[in-house]
Amino acid sequence: MANLSPGSFFLQTNGNSNPAVASAGSLKPIVVSGNPPTFVSAPGRKIIAVGDLHGDLRKARSALHMAGVLSFDDQNLWTGGETVLIQLGDILDRGEDEIAILSLLRSLDIQAKMKGGAVFQVNGNHETMNVEGDFRYVDSGGFDECTDFLEYMSDSDDDWEETFSGWFDVSERWKEARSMSSSYWGPWNLVKRQKGVIARSILFRPGGPLACELARNPVVLKVNDWVFCHGGLLPHHVAYGIERMNKEVSHWMRGLSENDSSPKIPFKATRGYDSVVWNRLYSRDMPDLQDYQINQINSILEETLQAIGAKAMVVGHTPQITGVNCKYNCGIWCIDVGMSSGVLNSRPEVLEISGNGARAIRSKRDRYSELQAVEYT
């Protein structure tokens, strides 16, 4: 492995190294293996995990402020230094600022790498549903944003990276201009809806611009000795190979296939109740379970963690009425709090992992409140 200066970011993809130099820091460089990223070594970094956002930009910004990685002004600057930020999927559906959130996270990732940090996203079931063309949960404003973004892409002379990361800064102006237009049709006009569906299909179909953007993200990510996924990882997933699953989902989203047929949807990762993005085994309310069920689930979790070499797993997907919490001797952290106004409209909370400890935090009148803290041996 190449020798890199402290604070640099080293990306290893399919056996090839591609270093992106960052500003000097006090920690050893982050090393990422896999394409999309699957295994990450981030020595000494604080890790912040954020759950489902579902198109609610205001709540997303609040969570990022709370995490200490986003400036409070309008400059949208990364303030996390060498922190590693992980978002656990379901950015799409039920809200009107989905692409803006994706754009913001991309912009923060670019900035974070220059400071010795990084931003990772894990795809959830709503990301895979949209690439499949399942738009059942798309908000009317989400269709509007797709129409605006497609036009913005056509008008832009910049390359994709600049166009995409810059959308966050202009999306609100496009939204305001649309609402003030004399030709604005209102939220339920059928012609406007059809236009939005077509735009979304172009953007999210396999091989489409936003599907290819999502293809950069894994469905399972292991950072140090923690594993992150949207629904939940099971022993047979680990046996199948998490890097293999990540590659299969990425190829499908990119519209790639080994033959002339359409790429097959990766079943183990994206389909079925026990797939990685749909699994709810670990996030069910424990009072609803019998003792023998709790013991069985705990045994499955222990087997999974041992197989992948992790101390704990972090999942989203299932809104937790009680907020961020851990279960099964804190082998599982559930961090979907339903913060989006399209879900529970609850107060944002995040998980902070630092050293041998993890804690759930939330904002209360602009002051941070620790909800639960656990030390790992």
Number of C-alpha atoms within 10 A of each C-alpha: 7 8 7 16 15 17 23 24 27 24 20 19 14 10 10 10 14 12 14 12 18 22 15 15 17 10 17 19 26 25 19 21 19 20 20 25 26 23 21 19 17 24 14 16 23 18 24 24 25 26 32 28 33 29 28 25 23 13 20 24 20 19 25 24 18 22 25 16 24 21 15 15 7 8 9 16 16 24 19 24 20 25 25 24 26 22 24 29 29 26 30 29 26 24 23 24 30 27 23 25 24 22 22 23 23 21 22 22 21 16 20 26 25 21 23 28 31 24 21 19 28 24 29 29 24 25 23 27 18 22 27 17 15 13 16 10 16 21 21 20 20 23 28 23 25 25 20 18 23 16 12 17 16 10 10 11 10 11 9 13 12 13 18 23 21 17 21 23 14 12 19 14 11 16 16 10 12 17 13 10 9 8 8 12 14 12 13 9 11 11 10 17 19 12 15 22 21 13 20 26 22 18 22 25 20 25 19 18 19 21 25 21 20 23 27 21 23 29 33 31 26 21 22 17 16 19 23 26 27 31 31 28 31 21 17 13 20 18 11 11 12 22 20 14 23 25 22 24 28 25 23 24 30 24 19 17 13 8 7 7 8 12 18 14 17 19 14 18 26 24 17 12 13 20 21 27 31 20 24 19 16 27 23 14 13 13 8 9 11 10 11 9 12 17 13 12 15 18 12 17 23 18 15 22 22 13 14 19 14 17 17 22 23 26 28 30 27 22 21 19 13 8 22 24 21 23 16 17 10 17 19 22 24 26 29 30 28 25 24 24 18 17 16 13 13 15 17 27 30 24 27 18 20 15 12 9 12 21 20 23 22 22 18 11 7 10 9 13 14 13 14 13 15 14 12 11 6
